[in-house]
Amino acid sequence: MYFSEKEKLVISEALQLLWDERGLDYLSLDDNGKYCDSDYPADADLANIINRLWNYF
């Protein structure tokens, strides 16, 4: 799938807004570079998805 630079910028900014809205900065990284939290696994899963998308863009 091809995205223009402007589309990539918009997607990246939307991901940042989602990250901030959910307050995911509290999550820590494990030894494999994955976000983890045994009390809130859904937050860790979302953070890992956002991180993978950021790496793509």
Distance bins in CASP14 RR format, pairs under 12 A and 6 or more apart:
PFRMAT RR
TARGET T0000
AUTHOR 0000-0000-0000
RMODE 2
METHOD distances of the structure
MODEL  1
1 7 0 0 0 0 0 1 0 0 0 0 0
1 8 0 0 0 0 0 1 0 0 0 0 0
1 11 0 0 0 0 0 1 0 0 0 0 0
1 56 0 0 0 0 1 0 0 0 0 0 0
1 57 0 0 0 0 0 1 0 0 0 0 0
2 8 0 0 0 0 0 1 0 0 0 0 0
3 9 0 0 0 0 1 0 0 0 0 0 0
3 10 0 0 0 0 1 0 0 0 0 0 0
3 11 1 0 0 1 0 0 0 0 0 0 0
3 12 0 0 0 0 0 1 0 0 0 0 0
3 53 0 0 0 0 0 1 0 0 0 0 0
3 56 0 0 0 0 1 0 0 0 0 0 0
3 57 1 0 0 1 0 0 0 0 0 0 0
4 10 0 0 0 0 1 0 0 0 0 0 0
4 11 0 0 0 0 0 1 0 0 0 0 0
4 57 0 0 0 0 0 1 0 0 0 0 0
5 11 0 0 0 0 0 1 0 0 0 0 0
5 12 0 0 0 0 0 1 0 0 0 0 0
5 57 0 0 0 0 1 0 0 0 0 0 0
6 12 0 0 0 0 0 1 0 0 0 0 0
6 13 0 0 0 0 0 1 0 0 0 0 0
6 57 0 0 0 0 0 1 0 0 0 0 0
7 13 0 0 0 0 0 1 0 0 0 0 0
7 14 0 0 0 0 0 1 0 0 0 0 0
7 57 0 0 0 0 1 0 0 0 0 0 0
8 14 0 0 0 0 0 1 0 0 0 0 0
8 15 0 0 0 0 0 1 0 0 0 0 0
8 53 0 0 0 0 0 1 0 0 0 0 0
8 54 0 0 0 0 0 1 0 0 0 0 0
8 56 0 0 0 0 1 0 0 0 0 0 0
8 57 1 0 1 0 0 0 0 0 0 0 0
9 15 0 0 0 0 0 1 0 0 0 0 0
9 16 0 0 0 0 0 1 0 0 0 0 0
9 57 0 0 0 0 1 0 0 0 0 0 0
10 16 0 0 0 0 0 1 0 0 0 0 0
10 17 0 0 0 0 0 1 0 0 0 0 0
10 57 0 0 0 0 1 0 0 0 0 0 0
11 17 0 0 0 0 0 1 0 0 0 0 0
11 18 0 0 0 0 0 1 0 0 0 0 0
11 50 0 0 0 0 0 1 0 0 0 0 0
11 53 1 0 0 1 0 0 0 0 0 0 0
11 54 0 0 0 0 1 0 0 0 0 0 0
11 56 0 0 0 0 1 0 0 0 0 0 0
11 57 1 0 1 0 0 0 0 0 0 0 0
12 18 0 0 0 0 0 1 0 0 0 0 0
12 19 0 0 0 0 0 1 0 0 0 0 0
12 50 0 0 0 0 0 1 0 0 0 0 0
12 51 0 0 0 0 0 1 0 0 0 0 0
12 53 0 0 0 0 1 0 0 0 0 0 0
12 54 1 0 0 1 0 0 0 0 0 0 0
12 55 0 0 0 0 0 1 0 0 0 0 0
12 56 0 0 0 0 1 0 0 0 0 0 0
12 57 1 0 1 0 0 0 0 0 0 0 0
13 19 0 0 0 0 0 1 0 0 0 0 0
13 20 0 0 0 0 0 1 0 0 0 0 0
13 54 0 0 0 0 0 1 0 0 0 0 0
13 57 0 0 0 0 0 1 0 0 0 0 0
14 20 0 0 0 0 0 1 0 0 0 0 0
14 21 0 0 0 0 0 1 0 0 0 0 0
14 50 0 0 0 0 1 0 0 0 0 0 0
14 53 0 0 0 0 1 0 0 0 0 0 0
14 54 0 0 0 0 0 1 0 0 0 0 0
14 57 0 0 0 0 0 1 0 0 0 0 0
15 21 0 0 0 0 0 1 0 0 0 0 0
15 22 0 0 0 0 0 1 0 0 0 0 0
15 24 0 0 0 0 0 1 0 0 0 0 0
15 46 0 0 0 0 0 1 0 0 0 0 0
15 47 0 0 0 0 0 1 0 0 0 0 0
15 49 0 0 0 0 1 0 0 0 0 0 0
15 50 1 0 1 0 0 0 0 0 0 0 0
15 51 0 0 0 0 1 0 0 0 0 0 0
15 52 0 0 0 0 0 1 0 0 0 0 0
15 53 1 0 1 0 0 0 0 0 0 0 0
15 54 1 0 1 0 0 0 0 0 0 0 0
15 55 0 0 0 0 0 1 0 0 0 0 0
15 56 0 0 0 0 0 1 0 0 0 0 0
15 57 1 0 0 1 0 0 0 0 0 0 0
16 22 0 0 0 0 0 1 0 0 0 0 0
16 23 0 0 0 0 0 1 0 0 0 0 0
16 24 0 0 0 0 0 1 0 0 0 0 0
16 25 0 0 0 0 0 1 0 0 0 0 0
16 50 0 0 0 0 1 0 0 0 0 0 0
16 51 0 0 0 0 0 1 0 0 0 0 0
16 53 0 0 0 0 0 1 0 0 0 0 0
16 54 0 0 0 0 1 0 0 0 0 0 0
16 57 0 0 0 0 0 1 0 0 0 0 0
17 23 0 0 0 0 0 1 0 0 0 0 0
17 24 0 0 0 0 0 1 0 0 0 0 0
17 50 0 0 0 0 0 1 0 0 0 0 0
18 24 0 0 0 0 1 0 0 0 0 0 0
18 43 0 0 0 0 0 1 0 0 0 0 0
18 46 1 0 0 1 0 0 0 0 0 0 0
18 47 0 0 0 0 0 1 0 0 0 0 0
18 49 0 0 0 0 1 0 0 0 0 0 0
18 50 1 0 0 1 0 0 0 0 0 0 0
18 51 0 0 0 0 0 1 0 0 0 0 0
18 53 0 0 0 0 1 0 0 0 0 0 0
18 54 0 0 0 0 0 1 0 0 0 0 0
19 25 1 0 0 1 0 0 0 0 0 0 0
19 26 0 0 0 0 0 1 0 0 0 0 0
19 27 0 0 0 0 0 1 0 0 0 0 0
19 35 0 0 0 0 0 1 0 0 0 0 0
19 43 0 0 0 0 0 1 0 0 0 0 0
19 46 0 0 0 0 1 0 0 0 0 0 0
19 47 1 0 0 1 0 0 0 0 0 0 0
19 48 0 0 0 0 0 1 0 0 0 0 0
19 49 0 0 0 0 0 1 0 0 0 0 0
19 50 1 0 1 0 0 0 0 0 0 0 0
19 51 0 0 0 0 1 0 0 0 0 0 0
19 53 0 0 0 0 0 1 0 0 0 0 0
19 54 0 0 0 0 1 0 0 0 0 0 0
20 47 0 0 0 0 0 1 0 0 0 0 0
20 50 0 0 0 0 0 1 0 0 0 0 0
21 43 0 0 0 0 0 1 0 0 0 0 0
21 46 0 0 0 0 0 1 0 0 0 0 0
21 50 0 0 0 0 0 1 0 0 0 0 0
22 35 0 0 0 0 0 1 0 0 0 0 0
22 40 0 0 0 0 0 1 0 0 0 0 0
22 42 0 0 0 0 1 0 0 0 0 0 0
22 43 1 0 0 1 0 0 0 0 0 0 0
22 44 0 0 0 0 0 1 0 0 0 0 0
22 45 0 0 0 0 0 1 0 0 0 0 0
22 46 1 0 0 1 0 0 0 0 0 0 0
22 47 0 0 0 0 1 0 0 0 0 0 0
22 49 0 0 0 0 0 1 0 0 0 0 0
22 50 0 0 0 0 1 0 0 0 0 0 0
23 35 0 0 0 0 0 1 0 0 0 0 0
23 37 0 0 0 0 0 1 0 0 0 0 0
23 40 0 0 0 0 0 1 0 0 0 0 0
23 43 0 0 0 0 1 0 0 0 0 0 0
23 46 0 0 0 0 0 1 0 0 0 0 0
23 47 0 0 0 0 1 0 0 0 0 0 0
23 50 0 0 0 0 0 1 0 0 0 0 0
24 35 1 0 0 1 0 0 0 0 0 0 0
24 36 0 0 0 0 0 1 0 0 0 0 0
24 37 0 0 0 0 1 0 0 0 0 0 0
24 40 0 0 0 0 1 0 0 0 0 0 0
24 42 0 0 0 0 0 1 0 0 0 0 0
24 43 1 0 0 1 0 0 0 0 0 0 0
24 44 0 0 0 0 1 0 0 0 0 0 0
24 45 0 0 0 0 0 1 0 0 0 0 0
24 46 1 0 0 1 0 0 0 0 0 0 0
24 47 1 0 1 0 0 0 0 0 0 0 0
24 48 0 0 0 0 1 0 0 0 0 0 0
24 49 0 0 0 0 0 1 0 0 0 0 0
24 50 1 0 0 1 0 0 0 0 0 0 0
24 51 0 0 0 0 1 0 0 0 0 0 0
24 54 0 0 0 0 0 1 0 0 0 0 0
25 35 0 0 0 0 0 1 0 0 0 0 0
25 37 0 0 0 0 0 1 0 0 0 0 0
25 43 0 0 0 0 0 1 0 0 0 0 0
25 47 0 0 0 0 1 0 0 0 0 0 0
25 50 0 0 0 0 0 1 0 0 0 0 0
26 35 0 0 0 0 1 0 0 0 0 0 0
26 36 0 0 0 0 0 1 0 0 0 0 0
26 37 1 0 0 1 0 0 0 0 0 0 0
26 39 0 0 0 0 0 1 0 0 0 0 0
26 40 0 0 0 0 1 0 0 0 0 0 0
26 43 0 0 0 0 1 0 0 0 0 0 0
26 44 0 0 0 0 0 1 0 0 0 0 0
26 47 0 0 0 0 1 0 0 0 0 0 0
27 33 0 0 0 0 0 1 0 0 0 0 0
27 34 0 0 0 0 1 0 0 0 0 0 0
27 35 1 0 1 0 0 0 0 0 0 0 0
27 36 1 0 0 1 0 0 0 0 0 0 0
27 37 1 0 1 0 0 0 0 0 0 0 0
27 38 0 0 0 0 0 1 0 0 0 0 0
27 39 0 0 0 0 0 1 0 0 0 0 0
27 40 0 0 0 0 1 0 0 0 0 0 0
27 41 0 0 0 0 0 1 0 0 0 0 0
27 42 0 0 0 0 0 1 0 0 0 0 0
27 43 1 0 0 1 0 0 0 0 0 0 0
27 44 1 0 1 0 0 0 0 0 0 0 0
27 45 0 0 0 0 0 1 0 0 0 0 0
27 46 0 0 0 0 1 0 0 0 0 0 0
27 47 1 0 1 0 0 0 0 0 0 0 0
27 48 0 0 0 0 1 0 0 0 0 0 0
27 50 0 0 0 0 0 1 0 0 0 0 0
27 51 0 0 0 0 1 0 0 0 0 0 0
28 34 0 0 0 0 1 0 0 0 0 0 0
28 35 1 0 0 1 0 0 0 0 0 0 0
28 36 1 0 0 1 0 0 0 0 0 0 0
28 37 1 0 0 1 0 0 0 0 0 0 0
28 38 0 0 0 0 0 1 0 0 0 0 0
28 39 0 0 0 0 0 1 0 0 0 0 0
28 40 0 0 0 0 0 1 0 0 0 0 0
28 43 0 0 0 0 0 1 0 0 0 0 0
28 44 0 0 0 0 1 0 0 0 0 0 0
28 47 0 0 0 0 0 1 0 0 0 0 0
29 35 1 0 0 1 0 0 0 0 0 0 0
29 36 1 0 0 1 0 0 0 0 0 0 0
29 37 0 0 0 0 0 1 0 0 0 0 0
29 44 0 0 0 0 1 0 0 0 0 0 0
29 47 0 0 0 0 1 0 0 0 0 0 0
29 48 0 0 0 0 1 0 0 0 0 0 0
29 51 0 0 0 0 1 0 0 0 0 0 0
30 36 1 0 1 0 0 0 0 0 0 0 0
30 37 0 0 0 0 0 1 0 0 0 0 0
30 38 0 0 0 0 0 1 0 0 0 0 0
30 44 0 0 0 0 1 0 0 0 0 0 0
30 47 0 0 0 0 0 1 0 0 0 0 0
30 48 0 0 0 0 0 1 0 0 0 0 0
32 48 0 0 0 0 0 1 0 0 0 0 0
33 44 0 0 0 0 0 1 0 0 0 0 0
33 47 0 0 0 0 0 1 0 0 0 0 0
33 48 0 0 0 0 1 0 0 0 0 0 0
33 51 0 0 0 0 1 0 0 0 0 0 0
33 52 0 0 0 0 0 1 0 0 0 0 0
33 55 0 0 0 0 0 1 0 0 0 0 0
34 41 0 0 0 0 0 1 0 0 0 0 0
34 44 1 0 0 1 0 0 0 0 0 0 0
34 45 0 0 0 0 1 0 0 0 0 0 0
34 47 0 0 0 0 1 0 0 0 0 0 0
34 48 1 0 1 0 0 0 0 0 0 0 0
34 49 0 0 0 0 0 1 0 0 0 0 0
34 51 0 0 0 0 1 0 0 0 0 0 0
34 52 0 0 0 0 1 0 0 0 0 0 0
35 41 0 0 0 0 0 1 0 0 0 0 0
35 42 0 0 0 0 0 1 0 0 0 0 0
35 43 1 0 0 1 0 0 0 0 0 0 0
35 44 1 0 1 0 0 0 0 0 0 0 0
35 45 0 0 0 0 1 0 0 0 0 0 0
35 46 0 0 0 0 1 0 0 0 0 0 0
35 47 1 1 0 0 0 0 0 0 0 0 0
35 48 1 0 1 0 0 0 0 0 0 0 0
35 49 0 0 0 0 1 0 0 0 0 0 0
35 50 0 0 0 0 1 0 0 0 0 0 0
35 51 1 0 0 1 0 0 0 0 0 0 0
35 52 0 0 0 0 0 1 0 0 0 0 0
36 43 0 0 0 0 1 0 0 0 0 0 0
36 44 1 0 1 0 0 0 0 0 0 0 0
36 45 0 0 0 0 1 0 0 0 0 0 0
36 47 0 0 0 0 1 0 0 0 0 0 0
36 48 0 0 0 0 1 0 0 0 0 0 0
37 43 1 0 1 0 0 0 0 0 0 0 0
37 44 1 0 1 0 0 0 0 0 0 0 0
37 45 0 0 0 0 1 0 0 0 0 0 0
37 46 0 0 0 0 0 1 0 0 0 0 0
37 47 0 0 0 0 1 0 0 0 0 0 0
37 48 0 0 0 0 0 1 0 0 0 0 0
38 44 0 0 0 0 1 0 0 0 0 0 0
40 46 0 0 0 0 1 0 0 0 0 0 0
40 47 0 0 0 0 1 0 0 0 0 0 0
41 47 0 0 0 0 0 1 0 0 0 0 0
41 48 0 0 0 0 0 1 0 0 0 0 0
42 48 0 0 0 0 0 1 0 0 0 0 0
42 49 0 0 0 0 0 1 0 0 0 0 0
43 49 0 0 0 0 0 1 0 0 0 0 0
43 50 0 0 0 0 0 1 0 0 0 0 0
44 50 0 0 0 0 0 1 0 0 0 0 0
44 51 0 0 0 0 0 1 0 0 0 0 0
45 51 0 0 0 0 0 1 0 0 0 0 0
45 52 0 0 0 0 0 1 0 0 0 0 0
46 52 0 0 0 0 0 1 0 0 0 0 0
46 53 0 0 0 0 0 1 0 0 0 0 0
47 53 0 0 0 0 0 1 0 0 0 0 0
47 54 0 0 0 0 0 1 0 0 0 0 0
48 54 0 0 0 0 0 1 0 0 0 0 0
48 55 0 0 0 0 0 1 0 0 0 0 0
49 55 0 0 0 0 0 1 0 0 0 0 0
49 56 0 0 0 0 0 1 0 0 0 0 0
50 56 0 0 0 0 0 1 0 0 0 0 0
50 57 0 0 0 0 0 1 0 0 0 0 0
51 57 0 0 0 0 0 1 0 0 0 0 0
END
